[in-house]
Amino acid sequence: MTDITIIGTGNMARGLAVRALAAGKNVQLLAHEDKSKADALAAELGGQVATGVLGDTVTGSIVMPAVYFDAAKDIVSRYGESLEGKVYVDITNPVDFSTFEGLSVRADSSAAEELQKITPAKVVKAFNTAFAATLGAGEVDGQQLDVLIAGDDESAVASVSGFASAAGLTPIVVGPLRRARQLEQAGFLNILLSANEQLPQFQWNSALRFIPAA
């Protein structure tokens, strides 16, 4: 069994894989369809990275699909009961792209909560407020990245928190899984700042940071 399974080969998958390798984890990297994309990314990353395609057996104890919300729903449906006992990290921001004015889930729910309804895995919300480039670097302007974490299962939350810490990031547990509602709104706000060309200082290179009092 590997430590972490990452599904996807895009920029967020790359950033997560860089952090996982920095944490000394071995990684399973699954491409959506084309295994050569996973192979190419693994060769670029180096380290302990096994490759495959979506549909292969998930070997990681922590599963981190680097996909949009709709694709995440398809993934948990495809793997079904085989995800039982695993920690599923939901990194999505379910933006309503038809209007770009809000999220596509109800105000009294979140992407993470909706995924928990359809998977036996232990869903934890994390990494949705970080951009791919900043994850790869592990910091912004010399400031270590915060990883805001929400979940109902204490052992699952501890696993994700431990991973973030080992990866050189600052884990902050914000509460139960319903706090994912606030995290997804925060993630959307971060996206809005970077998508606004009139704010050149926020162009996918910023980060949310909570600074405790001395």
Stockholm file with secondary structure:
# STOCKHOLM 1.0

chainA/1-214         MTDITIIGTGNMARGLAVRALAAGKNVQLLAHEDKSKADALAAELGGQVATGVLGDTVTGSIVMPAVYFDAAKDIVSRYGESLEGKVYVDITNPVDFSTFEGLSVRADSSAAEELQKITPAKVVKAFNTAFAATLGAGEVDGQQLDVLIAGDDESAVASVSGFASAAGLTPIVVGPLRRARQLEQAGFLNILLSANEQLPQFQWNSALRFIPAA
#=GR chainA/1-214 SS CCSEEEECCSHHHHHHHHHHHHTTCCEEEEESSCHHHHHHHHHHHCSSEEEEETTSCCCCSEEEECSCHHHHHHHHHHHGGGGTTSEEEECCCCBCTTTSSSBSSCTTCCHHHHHHHHCSSEEEECSTTSCHHHHHHTEETTEECEEEEEESCHHHHHHHHHHHHHTTCEEEEEESGGGHHHHHHHHHHHHHHHHCTTCTTCSSCCCCCCCCCC
#=GC SS_cons         CCSEEEECCSHHHHHHHHHHHHTTCCEEEEESSCHHHHHHHHHHHCSSEEEEETTSCCCCSEEEECSCHHHHHHHHHHHGGGGTTSEEEECCCCBCTTTSSSBSSCTTCCHHHHHHHHCSSEEEECSTTSCHHHHHHTEETTEECEEEEEESCHHHHHHHHHHHHHTTCEEEEEESGGGHHHHHHHHHHHHHHHHCTTCTTCSSCCCCCCCCCC
//
